Amino acid sequence: MNKYVFGILLVSVLFSCNGSKEKKIEKKTNRVSKVVAKDSLKKDEFVADEEFKNDFDILLPRSYRTYDNLNPVSSLTKKWIDLYEDNGEYFLGKADFEIEKSFDECSGDSLQYISSKNKTIIFIDYPELKVGKVKSLKINKDKIWPKEKIVYTFNGVTYTFRAEGKVLSEFKVATDDDKEEIFKNVANYKLYLKIGDGAEKLLLAEDSFQDTFVVLRFAGDIDGDGKLDFVFGANRNYEEQRVILFLSSKAENGEDLKKVSEIAVQFDC
């Protein structure tokens, strides 16, 4: 994921949080986002993020605060599945990790940190997944800006992403590999997906972002059904790490893809 440099913002965050980068978790998101009124929907369109409840949990390799003697890290076991990257290829394996304890001076909370032995994308509480190499696509463009369309082909089937939204501003930012790219502040964002000859569906929608944007982190066949699954980073503000998992094998009611799990971690003081 690209790392964006916002000088004034960074100074503000460092000052207010006293240098802390630790975060708290919202384990399950029950957030309603009325980005599209139901009476205005097209026939084959659905509303994203309506009172969503995880089919199963996911975790990220990072630190989590403890509240009321409870910490999300306590649910992670060796039976969980680790989706990880190794030399440009992706694998599913049993979770291999250590738990480290520390203290967050910013919030005054104790912390537990998941230290993974692998380059983990997400930990998945879905032991039924088959371990081994995952067939995946190389993501050449991880952001789909408004008015852009990107097409992937997997097992002879096309997956067409199309985005809508309002670009408020744009400017150059530095990337992790010391290059520059154009970053855009976007509002009223909608990301659509059309699979093969099927109907275009609304996959993800957000009213606004604070110096962040949606990033495609992984595209491949996680569940082994020959169809693409997706992992998106969808931070809504600069003090959040949010990841969403979509699986094809869990799709219902004639759909081709289903949002099955989401995790949102806030880091504020």
C-alpha positions in Angstrom: 0.0 0.0 0.0 1.2 3.3 -0.8 2.3 5.6 2.0 1.2 9.2 1.6 3.1 12.1 3.1 1.0 14.9 4.4 3.4 17.3 6.1 1.1 19.5 8.1 -1.2 16.7 9.0 1.7 14.5 10.2 2.9 17.2 12.5 -0.6 17.6 13.9 -1.0 13.9 14.5 2.4 13.5 16.1 1.7 16.4 18.4 -1.7 15.3 19.5 -0.8 11.6 20.0 2.6 12.1 21.4 4.2 9.9 18.8 1.9 6.9 19.5 0.8 4.7 16.6 -1.2 2.1 18.6 -4.8 1.5 17.7 -8.1 0.2 19.0 -10.4 -2.2 17.3 -14.1 -2.3 16.4 -14.3 -6.1 16.1 -17.6 -6.2 14.2 -19.0 -3.3 12.3 -22.7 -2.6 12.5 -22.6 0.6 10.5 -25.3 1.9 8.3 -24.3 3.8 5.2 -27.2 5.2 3.2 -25.1 6.1 0.2 -27.8 5.1 -2.2 -31.5 5.5 -1.4 -33.4 2.2 -1.9 -36.1 3.7 -4.1 -33.5 5.0 -6.5 -31.7 1.7 -7.0 -31.4 0.1 -10.4 -33.0 -3.4 -10.8 -29.7 -5.3 -10.2 -28.1 -2.9 -7.7 -27.8 -3.4 -4.0 -26.8 -1.1 -1.1 -23.4 -1.8 0.4 -22.7 -1.8 4.1 -26.2 -2.1 5.5 -26.0 -3.2 9.1 -23.2 -5.7 8.3 -22.3 -8.6 10.6 -19.3 -10.8 10.0 -19.8 -14.3 8.8 -16.5 -15.0 10.7 -13.8 -12.8 12.1 -10.5 -11.6 10.6 -7.5 -10.0 12.3 -4.5 -8.0 11.1 -0.9 -8.5 12.2 -0.7 -5.5 14.5 -1.4 -4.2 18.0 -4.8 -4.1 19.8 -5.9 -2.3 22.9 -7.5 -4.1 25.8 -10.8 -2.9 27.1 -12.6 -4.3 30.2 -10.0 -7.0 30.4 -10.9 -8.1 26.8 -8.6 -8.0 23.8 -9.4 -9.2 20.2 -6.1 -11.0 20.1 -7.4 -13.6 22.6 -9.6 -15.1 19.9 -6.6 -15.9 17.5 -5.5 -19.6 17.6 -3.3 -21.8 15.5 -6.5 -23.1 13.8 -7.0 -19.7 12.1 -5.9 -19.4 8.5 -3.1 -17.0 7.4 -3.3 -15.5 3.9 0.3 -14.3 3.3 2.6 -13.3 0.5 6.0 -14.8 -0.3 8.2 -13.6 -3.2 5.2 -12.3 -5.1 3.1 -15.4 -4.6 0.3 -16.0 -2.2 -0.4 -18.9 0.2 -2.9 -20.1 2.8 -1.4 -21.7 5.9 -2.1 -22.3 9.5 -1.6 -19.1 11.5 2.0 -18.9 12.8 2.5 -16.1 15.2 3.6 -14.9 18.6 1.7 -12.5 21.0 3.7 -9.7 22.5 2.4 -7.4 25.3 3.1 -3.8 25.8 1.6 -0.5 26.9 0.1 2.5 25.0 1.2 5.7 26.7 -1.1 7.7 24.5 -4.3 6.0 25.6 -3.2 4.6 28.9 -4.2 1.1 27.7 -2.4 -2.2 27.7 -1.7 -3.7 24.3 -1.3 -7.1 22.7 0.6 -7.3 19.4 0.2 -10.1 16.8 3.7 -10.8 15.5 3.3 -13.0 12.4 6.1 -15.3 11.2 4.9 -14.6 7.6 4.2 -11.5 5.5 0.5 -11.7 6.5 -2.3 -10.0 4.6 -5.0 -11.1 7.0 -5.7 -13.9 9.5 -9.0 -15.6 8.8 -11.2 -17.5 11.4 -12.3 -20.0 8.7 -10.4 -23.3 9.3 -12.3 -25.0 6.4 -10.1 -23.2 3.9 -7.6 -25.5 2.1 -4.0 -24.6 2.9 -1.5 -24.3 0.1 -0.6 -21.9 -2.8 -3.4 -19.6 -3.9 -4.0 -18.8 -7.5 -3.9 -15.0 -7.7 -3.6 -12.0 -10.0 -0.9 -9.4 -10.1 -2.4 -6.0 -9.2 -0.9 -3.4 -11.4 -3.2 -0.6 -10.2 -4.5 -0.8 -6.7 -6.7 2.3 -6.7 -9.7 2.8 -8.9 -10.5 6.6 -9.1 -13.8 8.1 -10.1 -14.4 7.8 -13.9 -11.9 4.9 -14.2 -12.5 1.4 -15.3 -10.2 -1.6 -14.7 -10.7 -5.1 -16.2 -9.1 -8.3 -14.8 -9.5 -11.8 -16.3 -9.4 -14.9 -14.2 -10.1 -18.5 -15.5 -11.6 -17.0 -18.7 -14.0 -14.7 -16.8 -13.7 -10.9 -16.9 -14.1 -8.8 -13.7 -14.8 -5.2 -14.6 -14.4 -2.6 -11.8 -15.9 0.9 -12.5 -15.8 3.8 -10.0 -17.9 6.9 -9.6 -17.5 9.9 -7.2 -16.6 13.5 -6.9 -12.9 14.5 -7.0 -12.5 17.5 -4.6 -8.8 18.0 -5.2 -5.6 16.2 -6.4 -1.9 16.6 -5.8 1.4 14.7 -6.0 2.5 12.4 -3.1 5.6 10.3 -2.5 5.2 6.5 -2.6 7.0 3.8 -0.6 9.5 3.2 -3.5 10.5 6.9 -3.6 8.4 7.7 -6.6 5.6 10.1 -7.1 1.9 9.6 -8.0 -1.3 11.7 -8.1 -3.5 11.4 -5.0 -7.1 12.5 -5.1 -9.5 13.7 -2.3 -12.8 11.9 -3.2 -16.4 12.2 -1.9 -19.5 10.1 -2.7 -17.4 7.2 -3.9 -19.0 4.1 -5.4 -17.2 1.1 -6.7 -19.0 -1.3 -9.0 -18.2 -4.8 -10.2 -19.4 -6.6 -13.3 -18.5 -10.3 -13.5 -18.7 -11.8 -17.0 -22.0 -11.1 -18.7 -23.7 -10.5 -15.3 -25.3 -7.3 -14.0 -23.1 -4.6 -12.6 -23.3 -4.5 -8.8 -22.4 -1.9 -6.2 -19.5 -3.5 -4.3 -18.4 -0.7 -2.0 -19.5 2.9 -1.2 -18.3 5.7 1.0 -19.6 9.2 1.5 -16.1 10.7 2.3 -12.5 10.0 3.1 -9.9 11.9 5.2 -6.6 11.7 3.4 -7.2 8.0 2.5 -8.8 6.0 -0.2 -9.9 2.5 -1.2 -7.0 0.1 -2.1 -7.2 -3.4 -3.7 -4.8 -5.4 -1.6 -5.4 -8.9 -2.9 -7.3 -10.6 -5.8 -7.2 -14.4 -6.0 -9.1 -17.6 -5.3 -9.0 -17.9 -1.5 -11.9 -20.4 -1.2 -10.8 -22.7 -4.1 -14.0 -22.4 -6.2 -12.3 -21.2 -9.3 -13.6 -17.6 -8.9 -11.9 -14.4 -7.7 -12.1 -13.3 -4.1 -10.9 -9.8 -2.9 -9.3 -8.1 0.0 -9.7 -4.3 0.1 -8.2 -1.7 2.3 -10.9 0.9 2.9 -9.6 3.4 5.5 -12.1 6.2 5.9 -9.7 8.5 7.7 -6.0 8.8 8.5 -6.6 7.3 12.0 -8.1 4.1 10.8 -7.0 0.8 9.4 -9.9 -1.0 7.8 -9.9 -4.2 5.8 -12.8 -5.9 4.0 -12.9 -9.5 2.7 -15.1 -10.7 -0.2 -15.6 -14.4 -1.0 -17.4 -15.9 -4.0 -18.3 -19.2 -2.4 -20.3 -17.5 0.3 -22.5 -15.6 -2.2 -26.3 -16.0 -1.8 -29.5 -15.2 -3.6 -28.0 -15.4 -7.1 -25.1 -13.0 -6.3 -21.5 -13.8 -7.4 -19.7 -12.3 -4.5 -20.3 -11.6 -0.8 -18.8 -9.4 1.8 -18.0 -11.8 4.6 -15.9 -10.0 7.1 -14.6 -6.5 8.0 -12.3 -5.2 10.6 -11.8 -1.5 11.5 -9.0 -0.4 13.8 -8.8 3.2 15.0 -5.6 4.8 16.2 -6.3 8.0 18.0 -5.5 9.4 21.5 
